[in-house]
């Protein structure tokens, strides 16, 4: 059995996430307290009590999702998991790369929380509200969506932002260009083409001001070599060098999340089990569409954690 740990991104947040871990395990509670302290905010209260509108704000959702992932990791470790001995690779969807790197020891939880708060604020502030948009174009392959995005741009920005799975690609850019992409996709036979409820156009060139801020923040951050390779979003290939990781995290702000290719690459390397560490099971669903022979397992409850430990020890 060859294993990869994956870490979810925005869209996986839900009020109450991580509460059962905090109620059950001191190790999980300690992570949520560490994130609260690092941000100078009772983020855990927003996570557990809502409202969902506040939790979904980019600046809150990003560190909150990381906190749940790392709380899950700490509990797994308390039960005997040694990441470098059990897991071949880590990967994270967008902000999930920060969770993956913290899990692999590249930086500590407090550093990850602060970087994600900076990232969330910078991404939110890069484009005025209402000027950008994202849309999911379903039932079309990546090349077809790239072509649609180019046709829809008409002098504005419209780019393929997330290649999530076969037939599940997201475009991002100026709101009017994204609207044009939706109409073109429908005319070309897309199964569905819908605007996403996001507050900014992530993973396109409109995010350049945010990329500049992240370059500064990452240059100042203490970043070590991860104990297992990270399969980077923008490369769909593994990296371990801290300088390379910094550069790819900056590139990722404006670049395409190549998730389908990343999972395909991992499966090609013999990974047959993907554990999704943290809130929800979005990535587990994607794995089942991309690597049909592999097992995808979401890990976010005390029962899930016990089952993983039993499997790894078996």
N, C-alpha and C positions, 0 to 999 in steps of 0.2 A: 504493500500500500504506500503510495506516494501522495503527500498531503500539501495543499496550499491553504493558507488562511487569507480570507478576503474581508475587506472592511467597507461598510456601506457609506454612501454619500447622501447629499441633500435629497429630501423626498421620503427618507426612511424614518423621519421623526414622528413621534406620537406622544401625546400627553400621557404620563405615567411610565414612560420608558425608563428602565433601570431601577424602578422603585422596589421591585421584588428582590433584586440583587442586593440593594442597600439594606433592606429589611432583614435579609438572611445572612449576609456576610460582612464582617468588619472590614475585610480587604476592599470590598466594593465601596463601602461608605467612605473609606479613606481617600479613594480616588475622587469621588464627588466633592469632598471637602477641599481637596487639593486644587481642583479646578475652580471652585468658588473663591478660594483664597487668591489664586493667581489672577483672577479677573476682577477681584474686589466687588463681587456681585453674587447674590444667592441664586445662581443659575439653576441649581438643583430644585429650588422651589418652583421655578417656571417649568422645568421638565416634568415635575410630578403633579403640579396643580394647574398648569396652564396660565392664561388662556392659550389655545393653539396658535392664535394670531401672533402672540408674542414669541412663542417658541419657534415659529416658522420664520421669523426675521432672520435673515442670513447671518447676521453677527451673533445670534444666539444659537441657531440650529447647528452651525459648524462645530463650535467647541462642545456643544451638548452631545452630538452624535459621537464625537471622539471620546467623550467621558464615558459613555455607555460601553463602547468597544474596549476601552482600557480597563474599566471596572470588570468586565467579563474576563479579560486576559489575566488580571491580578488574581481572580478567584481560581482560574485554571492553574495558574502557577502555584497557588497555595495548596493545590491538590496534587502537585507533583509534575505538572507539565514543564518540560524544558524545550523551549521553542526550537533552538538550533538542533536538538536531537530528534524532534518529532516532525518538524515541518521543513519542506524543501524550499518554499518560496512564500513571500507575502505580496499582496496586491491590494490597492484601495481604489474605490471609485471616486475620482475628483478629491474632495476633502479627505476621503478615506485613506489617501496616501499618507497623510500626516498621522492618522491612527496606526497604519501599518508600520510606519517608521518608528513611532513611539513604542509599539509592541515589540519591535526588533531592537530596541535599545539605542536607536540613532539619536533621539532626544527624549528628555523626560516629559512627564505629563504636563507640568506647569508651562514648559516652553511650548509644547504643542498647543495648549489652550491659548496662550498669548498670541502665537503666530496665527491661529485660526480666527481669533477676534480681529486682528489686524487685517487678515485676508477677507473676512466677511464684510467689515466696514469698507475696505478699499473697493471690493467688487460692487457693493451696494452704491457707493458714491461715484463710481466711474462713469455712470450714465444717468442722466436725469430720469426720474420716474415717468413712465409712459412712453419714453423714446425708444426703448428696446423691448424685445420679446423673444420667446423661444416657442417652438412648436414641434410636436412629435409627428413624424410622417411614417405611418405603419404600413407594412406590406410591400416595402420597396427596399432594394439593396443599397449599399453605401454609395456605389458608383452612380446609381440613378439619382440619389438624393444630392450628391455633389453637383451633378449636372443641373438639377432643379434650382439649387441655391445660386449657382452662377447665373442662370437665366433670370432669377427673381431679383438679383442685386440691383441692376439698372443704375449703377453709380453709387449705390448705398452698400452697406455691409450685410451679407447673408452667407453664413458658412455652416457646413456640417460640424456640429459641436460635439455630439455624443454618438458614437457607433456602438450601441449598447448590445445588440444581439441581431441575429438574422431577421430582417424585416422590421427593425425597431431603431430608427435613426432620428436624432433631434437636430433641428437647425436653430441658429441663433443669429441675431443681428438687429438692425433697425426695424421697428415695429411694422412699418409699411412694407418693407422688403419681405419680412416673415409672412405677412398676410398674403403677399403675392405668391410666395412659395407654397402656401396652403392651397391656393386656388389652382396653381399649376399642377401640384401633386394630385389633387382630386381629378383634374382633367386627364391626367396620365394614368389613372387607375389605382391610386393609393387606396388601401383598405379603409384607412382613417387618416385624417390630417387635422390635428387639433392644437390650439394654443395651450401652453402649459401655465399653471398658476404660479409663476415665478416673479420675483421682484426686480430682476435684472437679466440682461442677455449674456449669460456666462459662456466661457470657452469660445470667444470670437475676438477679433481684433479691437472691438470697442472696449475691451477690458485692458488695453495697454497701460492706462494710468495705474490700474491695480497691480499689473505685473511689475511696474517700476517700484511701487511701494514694497512689494514682496521681495524684490531683489535686495532692497536696503535691509529689510527685516531679517531675511535669511542670512545675509552677509554678517550680521551681528550676532546670530544665534549660534550656540554651541551644538555642533552636529557631528556625531561620531559615525563610524562604519557600522551598518546594521549587522546583526548576527546571522541573518539569512538574507539572500538577495531580494530586492524589491523589483517587481515587474512594473516598469514605469508606464503610466497612462499614455505619454506622448511617443513612446518608443515601441510599446508592446514587446519589450525585451528587458532582461534583468540588469540591474546596476547595483553597485555597492560603494563606489568611491564617493566620499562626502561632497567633494567639489562638483562632481557630476550630478549628484542628487539635488544640490542647491539649484543648479542650472535648470534641471528638468522640472523642479517645482515652480520655478518662474515661468518656464515655457508653457506649463500646464494651464496657467491662468487664461491664456489666449488660444491655446492649442486644443486639438481634438482629443477627447477621451476615447482611446482606441480599446474599448473594453472587449469587444467581440474578438479582436485579434489577440489580446492579452490572454484571454481564457483559452483560445484555440492553441496559442503557443504553449501554454502550460500543459494542456492535454497532450500535445505533441511531444512534450518532454517526459510524459509518463505519469503526470499527476492524474489520479483517478478519484480523489476525494477532495472536495472544496468545502471547508467550514467557513460560514459567514459569521463573523464575530461582531455582535452588536445588535442594534435595533432593527427589527423587521426581517423580511426575507426577500427583498427585491433582487439581490444578487443571486440568491439561490434559484429563483425563477429564471434568471438569465442563463445561469450555468446549464440548466436543464434544456434550454433551447440551443445552446452553442455546442456543448460537449455532451452529447446525448448518452454516451457510454459511462460518463462519470457520475458519481454521487454528489449531490449538493445538500448540505445540512445547515440550517440556521441555528445559531447558538446564542440564546439570550435569556434563558430561564435557569433556575437552579437544577431543574430536571435535565435540561439540555446539557449543562456542564457535566453532570454526573455521567450521562451517556457517553460524552466525548472521552472523559477520563477512562471509563470502563473499556471503550473501544481501543484507545491508544495503549492501555496496559494489557489488553487481551492478546 
